[in-house]
Amino acid sequence: MITYINEGDIFLIPGVNNYAHGCNCAGAMGKGIAVTFKEKFPKMYQEYKQLCRNKQFTPGDVFMHNYGGGMVFNLGTQQSWTTKATIEAVATSLGKMLWLAKENHVDKIALPKIGAGLGKLDWDDVKQVIDKQAAAYPDIALFVVENFKG
């Protein structure tokens, strides 16, 4: 099930303590909502940087981090902060995230409009991918905030 929310803060959705966002694979979280993730989850950020440095996080990958109160899913949607996201990387990483969520009994995830902000993809195209991937996991509720206000 997907709930699209026009505007809000993914970290303030009642009953949701698992979060996802699109990332580059170069170890940088310096713009957009990634800065908030970096500040809220510093241990996750350090592990993410190390994975990128070791070339162990590439487009289409998911780095799942248990922060103690829930999970953070880092979706590899673009190679670096200077490149665009690809719809293929978004689709692959979303599919892996949903599979990991099911395996780890995660039933609610909040995320921003991945790949369509700094990733420069068309939001309507990304929404189609989200809808298609989520259809295979009807027991996982996705809360997609289209305009993040944090």
C-alpha positions as CSV (number, residue, x, y, z in Angstrom):
1,M,0.0,0.0,0.0
2,I,1.3,3.5,-0.9
3,T,0.2,6.7,0.6
4,Y,1.4,9.8,-1.3
5,I,1.6,12.8,1.0
6,N,1.8,16.2,-0.8
7,E,3.9,17.9,1.8
8,G,5.4,17.1,5.2
9,D,8.3,15.6,7.1
10,I,9.0,11.9,6.7
11,F,10.4,11.8,10.2
12,L,7.1,13.0,11.8
13,I,4.6,10.5,10.3
14,P,2.8,8.9,13.3
15,G,3.6,5.2,13.8
16,V,6.5,5.2,11.2
17,N,10.1,4.6,12.4
18,N,11.7,3.2,9.2
19,Y,13.0,5.5,6.5
20,A,14.4,5.4,3.0
21,H,16.1,7.9,0.7
22,G,18.0,7.9,-2.5
23,C,21.8,8.2,-2.3
24,N,24.7,8.6,-4.5
25,C,27.4,6.0,-4.4
26,A,30.3,8.4,-3.8
27,G,29.9,8.8,-0.1
28,A,28.5,12.3,-0.1
29,M,25.4,13.4,1.8
30,G,25.8,17.2,1.4
31,K,22.5,18.4,-0.1
32,G,18.8,17.9,0.2
33,I,17.2,15.5,2.6
34,A,20.5,13.5,2.7
35,V,21.9,16.1,5.1
36,T,19.0,15.4,7.5
37,F,19.8,11.7,7.3
38,K,23.4,12.3,7.9
39,E,22.7,14.4,11.0
40,K,20.0,12.1,12.4
41,F,22.0,8.9,11.8
42,P,25.7,9.7,12.1
43,K,26.7,6.0,12.6
44,M,24.8,5.1,9.4
45,Y,26.6,7.9,7.6
46,Q,30.0,6.7,8.6
47,E,29.2,3.1,7.5
48,Y,27.8,4.4,4.2
49,K,30.9,6.5,3.6
50,Q,33.1,3.4,4.2
51,L,31.0,1.2,1.9
52,C,31.3,3.9,-0.9
53,R,35.1,4.2,-0.3
54,N,35.5,0.5,-0.6
55,K,33.3,0.4,-3.8
56,Q,30.8,-1.8,-2.0
57,F,27.8,0.4,-2.6
58,T,26.8,0.9,-6.3
59,P,23.7,2.1,-8.2
60,G,20.9,-0.4,-7.5
61,D,22.2,-1.4,-4.1
62,V,20.6,-0.9,-0.8
63,F,22.5,-0.3,2.5
64,M,20.1,-1.1,5.4
65,H,21.1,0.3,8.7
66,N,19.4,-0.6,12.1
67,Y,19.6,2.6,14.1
68,G,18.1,1.0,17.2
69,G,14.6,2.4,16.8
70,G,14.0,1.2,13.3
71,M,15.7,0.8,9.9
72,V,17.2,3.3,7.4
73,F,17.3,2.1,3.8
74,N,19.9,3.9,1.7
75,L,19.0,3.4,-1.9
76,G,21.8,3.6,-4.5
77,T,20.1,5.7,-7.1
78,Q,23.0,7.5,-8.8
79,Q,26.7,7.1,-9.1
80,S,27.8,10.5,-7.7
81,W,26.3,13.8,-6.6
82,T,27.2,15.2,-10.0
83,T,25.4,12.6,-12.0
84,K,21.7,12.0,-12.6
85,A,19.8,9.1,-11.0
86,T,18.7,6.3,-13.3
87,I,15.3,4.8,-13.4
88,E,16.9,1.4,-13.5
89,A,18.8,2.1,-10.3
90,V,15.7,3.4,-8.6
91,A,13.7,0.3,-9.6
92,T,16.4,-2.2,-8.6
93,S,17.1,-0.5,-5.2
94,L,13.4,-0.2,-4.4
95,G,12.8,-3.9,-5.2
96,K,15.7,-4.8,-2.9
97,M,14.5,-2.5,-0.2
98,L,11.0,-4.0,-0.2
99,W,12.5,-7.6,-0.1
100,L,14.8,-6.6,2.8
101,A,11.8,-5.0,4.6
102,K,9.8,-8.2,4.3
103,E,12.6,-10.4,5.4
104,N,13.2,-8.1,8.5
105,H,9.5,-7.7,9.4
106,V,9.4,-4.0,8.5
107,D,5.9,-3.1,7.5
108,K,6.0,0.8,7.3
109,I,8.6,3.0,5.5
110,A,8.6,6.7,4.9
111,L,10.5,8.2,2.1
112,P,10.8,11.4,0.0
113,K,10.4,11.5,-3.8
114,I,13.5,9.5,-4.5
115,G,15.5,10.2,-7.7
116,A,13.4,13.2,-8.7
117,G,15.0,15.9,-6.6
118,L,18.7,16.1,-6.9
119,G,18.6,13.0,-9.0
120,K,16.8,14.9,-11.7
121,L,14.4,12.2,-12.8
122,D,10.8,12.9,-13.8
123,W,8.6,12.4,-10.7
124,D,5.8,10.8,-12.7
125,D,8.2,8.2,-14.1
126,V,9.5,7.4,-10.6
127,K,6.0,7.1,-9.2
128,Q,5.2,4.5,-11.8
129,V,8.2,2.5,-10.7
130,I,7.3,2.9,-7.0
131,D,3.7,1.7,-7.8
132,K,4.9,-1.3,-9.8
133,Q,7.5,-2.4,-7.2
134,A,5.2,-1.9,-4.2
135,A,2.4,-3.9,-5.8
136,A,4.4,-7.1,-5.1
137,Y,4.5,-6.2,-1.4
138,P,1.0,-5.3,-0.4
139,D,1.7,-5.8,3.3
140,I,4.4,-3.1,3.4
141,A,3.0,0.5,3.7
142,L,5.0,3.2,2.0
143,F,4.5,6.8,2.9
144,V,5.9,9.0,0.1
145,V,6.3,12.6,1.0
146,E,6.4,14.5,-2.3
147,N,7.5,17.8,-0.9
148,F,9.7,17.5,2.1
149,K,9.4,20.2,4.7
150,G,11.6,19.4,7.6
